[in-house]
Amino acid sequence: KPTEEELRKQNLLNEKAELEAWLKAHDYIGVKIATGRATVEEYATEIEEMTDKANRINEIEAILENL
């Protein structure tokens, strides 16, 4: 039976993987902006969400380093 710490670590790793998958699925936004096919304003909501998810990944990595 996994310990509480092992479960916590696995939950964090699962959350990180989900966040990374979401970010990867939205990479096209940066490409569209970089190639001039869209503007930052058009994707402001998504960019804000991307930033939030990237920040959470950083938090998770910091937590995992200290486990």
Buried (B, 14 or more C-beta within 10 A) or exposed (E): EEEEEEEBBEEBEEBBEEBEEEBEEBEEBEEBBEEEEBEEEEBEEEBEBBEEBEEEBEEBEEEEEEE
